[in-house]
Amino acid sequence: MWKPKRNAGLNTDIKTYYQMIRIIASHNMVAGWLFCFFSIHAVWVSYMSPQGRVELLNNGELIGDLLPPVGRVEADDEGFRIYGQWNFASGILHRG
């Protein structure tokens, strides 16, 4: 919903976004939660570099996140290594 049009999104403004959540939730609360939950993750990507945004948003997959960050990332010869332990995150089983 909030993804820019250049990344195959709708670039919805905040007022329209919240109206859509309310309408969906008024018919089915679970559907309203899922709509909000899965569409909000693209917002975090907007804080990334332009190259990072393109890499994540242009592949058409869902974006999952865990807050707060509890691990660490280190660059190595092959790319990156991720270390740490993460607790349950709702919906994370649907990652790419």
MODELLER restraints for C-alpha pairs under 7 A, 6 or more apart:
rsr = mdl.restraints
at = mdl.atoms
rsr.add(forms.Gaussian(group=physical.xy_distance, feature=features.Distance(at['CA:1:A'], at['CA:9:A']), mean=6.09, stdev=0.5))
rsr.add(forms.Gaussian(group=physical.xy_distance, feature=features.Distance(at['CA:1:A'], at['CA:10:A']), mean=5.29, stdev=0.5))
rsr.add(forms.Gaussian(group=physical.xy_distance, feature=features.Distance(at['CA:1:A'], at['CA:11:A']), mean=6.06, stdev=0.5))
rsr.add(forms.Gaussian(group=physical.xy_distance, feature=features.Distance(at['CA:1:A'], at['CA:12:A']), mean=5.62, stdev=0.5))
rsr.add(forms.Gaussian(group=physical.xy_distance, feature=features.Distance(at['CA:1:A'], at['CA:39:A']), mean=5.84, stdev=0.5))
rsr.add(forms.Gaussian(group=physical.xy_distance, feature=features.Distance(at['CA:2:A'], at['CA:9:A']), mean=6.61, stdev=0.5))
rsr.add(forms.Gaussian(group=physical.xy_distance, feature=features.Distance(at['CA:2:A'], at['CA:10:A']), mean=6.30, stdev=0.5))
rsr.add(forms.Gaussian(group=physical.xy_distance, feature=features.Distance(at['CA:2:A'], at['CA:11:A']), mean=4.66, stdev=0.5))
rsr.add(forms.Gaussian(group=physical.xy_distance, feature=features.Distance(at['CA:2:A'], at['CA:12:A']), mean=5.27, stdev=0.5))
rsr.add(forms.Gaussian(group=physical.xy_distance, feature=features.Distance(at['CA:2:A'], at['CA:42:A']), mean=6.64, stdev=0.5))
rsr.add(forms.Gaussian(group=physical.xy_distance, feature=features.Distance(at['CA:2:A'], at['CA:43:A']), mean=6.52, stdev=0.5))
rsr.add(forms.Gaussian(group=physical.xy_distance, feature=features.Distance(at['CA:3:A'], at['CA:9:A']), mean=4.35, stdev=0.5))
rsr.add(forms.Gaussian(group=physical.xy_distance, feature=features.Distance(at['CA:3:A'], at['CA:10:A']), mean=6.14, stdev=0.5))
rsr.add(forms.Gaussian(group=physical.xy_distance, feature=features.Distance(at['CA:3:A'], at['CA:11:A']), mean=5.27, stdev=0.5))
rsr.add(forms.Gaussian(group=physical.xy_distance, feature=features.Distance(at['CA:3:A'], at['CA:42:A']), mean=6.14, stdev=0.5))
rsr.add(forms.Gaussian(group=physical.xy_distance, feature=features.Distance(at['CA:4:A'], at['CA:10:A']), mean=6.34, stdev=0.5))
rsr.add(forms.Gaussian(group=physical.xy_distance, feature=features.Distance(at['CA:4:A'], at['CA:11:A']), mean=4.68, stdev=0.5))
rsr.add(forms.Gaussian(group=physical.xy_distance, feature=features.Distance(at['CA:5:A'], at['CA:11:A']), mean=5.72, stdev=0.5))
rsr.add(forms.Gaussian(group=physical.xy_distance, feature=features.Distance(at['CA:7:A'], at['CA:54:A']), mean=6.99, stdev=0.5))
rsr.add(forms.Gaussian(group=physical.xy_distance, feature=features.Distance(at['CA:7:A'], at['CA:57:A']), mean=5.81, stdev=0.5))
rsr.add(forms.Gaussian(group=physical.xy_distance, feature=features.Distance(at['CA:7:A'], at['CA:58:A']), mean=5.55, stdev=0.5))
rsr.add(forms.Gaussian(group=physical.xy_distance, feature=features.Distance(at['CA:21:A'], at['CA:32:A']), mean=5.45, stdev=0.5))
rsr.add(forms.Gaussian(group=physical.xy_distance, feature=features.Distance(at['CA:21:A'], at['CA:35:A']), mean=6.94, stdev=0.5))
rsr.add(forms.Gaussian(group=physical.xy_distance, feature=features.Distance(at['CA:21:A'], at['CA:36:A']), mean=6.47, stdev=0.5))
rsr.add(forms.Gaussian(group=physical.xy_distance, feature=features.Distance(at['CA:24:A'], at['CA:31:A']), mean=6.54, stdev=0.5))
rsr.add(forms.Gaussian(group=physical.xy_distance, feature=features.Distance(at['CA:24:A'], at['CA:32:A']), mean=5.01, stdev=0.5))
rsr.add(forms.Gaussian(group=physical.xy_distance, feature=features.Distance(at['CA:25:A'], at['CA:31:A']), mean=6.30, stdev=0.5))
rsr.add(forms.Gaussian(group=physical.xy_distance, feature=features.Distance(at['CA:25:A'], at['CA:32:A']), mean=4.03, stdev=0.5))
rsr.add(forms.Gaussian(group=physical.xy_distance, feature=features.Distance(at['CA:41:A'], at['CA:63:A']), mean=5.77, stdev=0.5))
rsr.add(forms.Gaussian(group=physical.xy_distance, feature=features.Distance(at['CA:41:A'], at['CA:64:A']), mean=6.27, stdev=0.5))
rsr.add(forms.Gaussian(group=physical.xy_distance, feature=features.Distance(at['CA:41:A'], at['CA:65:A']), mean=6.90, stdev=0.5))
rsr.add(forms.Gaussian(group=physical.xy_distance, feature=features.Distance(at['CA:42:A'], at['CA:63:A']), mean=6.47, stdev=0.5))
rsr.add(forms.Gaussian(group=physical.xy_distance, feature=features.Distance(at['CA:45:A'], at['CA:53:A']), mean=5.87, stdev=0.5))
rsr.add(forms.Gaussian(group=physical.xy_distance, feature=features.Distance(at['CA:46:A'], at['CA:53:A']), mean=6.65, stdev=0.5))
rsr.add(forms.Gaussian(group=physical.xy_distance, feature=features.Distance(at['CA:61:A'], at['CA:96:A']), mean=6.39, stdev=0.5))
rsr.add(forms.Gaussian(group=physical.xy_distance, feature=features.Distance(at['CA:62:A'], at['CA:95:A']), mean=6.48, stdev=0.5))
rsr.add(forms.Gaussian(group=physical.xy_distance, feature=features.Distance(at['CA:64:A'], at['CA:92:A']), mean=6.17, stdev=0.5))
rsr.add(forms.Gaussian(group=physical.xy_distance, feature=features.Distance(at['CA:64:A'], at['CA:95:A']), mean=6.57, stdev=0.5))
rsr.add(forms.Gaussian(group=physical.xy_distance, feature=features.Distance(at['CA:66:A'], at['CA:89:A']), mean=6.60, stdev=0.5))
rsr.add(forms.Gaussian(group=physical.xy_distance, feature=features.Distance(at['CA:70:A'], at['CA:84:A']), mean=6.44, stdev=0.5))
rsr.add(forms.Gaussian(group=physical.xy_distance, feature=features.Distance(at['CA:70:A'], at['CA:85:A']), mean=6.88, stdev=0.5))
rsr.add(forms.Gaussian(group=physical.xy_distance, feature=features.Distance(at['CA:70:A'], at['CA:86:A']), mean=6.74, stdev=0.5))
rsr.add(forms.Gaussian(group=physical.xy_distance, feature=features.Distance(at['CA:71:A'], at['CA:83:A']), mean=5.38, stdev=0.5))
rsr.add(forms.Gaussian(group=physical.xy_distance, feature=features.Distance(at['CA:71:A'], at['CA:84:A']), mean=4.05, stdev=0.5))
rsr.add(forms.Gaussian(group=physical.xy_distance, feature=features.Distance(at['CA:71:A'], at['CA:85:A']), mean=6.43, stdev=0.5))
rsr.add(forms.Gaussian(group=physical.xy_distance, feature=features.Distance(at['CA:72:A'], at['CA:82:A']), mean=5.88, stdev=0.5))
rsr.add(forms.Gaussian(group=physical.xy_distance, feature=features.Distance(at['CA:72:A'], at['CA:83:A']), mean=5.29, stdev=0.5))
rsr.add(forms.Gaussian(group=physical.xy_distance, feature=features.Distance(at['CA:72:A'], at['CA:84:A']), mean=6.40, stdev=0.5))
rsr.add(forms.Gaussian(group=physical.xy_distance, feature=features.Distance(at['CA:73:A'], at['CA:80:A']), mean=6.50, stdev=0.5))
rsr.add(forms.Gaussian(group=physical.xy_distance, feature=features.Distance(at['CA:73:A'], at['CA:81:A']), mean=5.61, stdev=0.5))
rsr.add(forms.Gaussian(group=physical.xy_distance, feature=features.Distance(at['CA:73:A'], at['CA:82:A']), mean=4.60, stdev=0.5))
rsr.add(forms.Gaussian(group=physical.xy_distance, feature=features.Distance(at['CA:73:A'], at['CA:83:A']), mean=6.33, stdev=0.5))
rsr.add(forms.Gaussian(group=physical.xy_distance, feature=features.Distance(at['CA:74:A'], at['CA:80:A']), mean=5.54, stdev=0.5))
rsr.add(forms.Gaussian(group=physical.xy_distance, feature=features.Distance(at['CA:74:A'], at['CA:81:A']), mean=5.29, stdev=0.5))
rsr.add(forms.Gaussian(group=physical.xy_distance, feature=features.Distance(at['CA:74:A'], at['CA:82:A']), mean=6.64, stdev=0.5))
rsr.add(forms.Gaussian(group=physical.xy_distance, feature=features.Distance(at['CA:75:A'], at['CA:81:A']), mean=6.35, stdev=0.5))
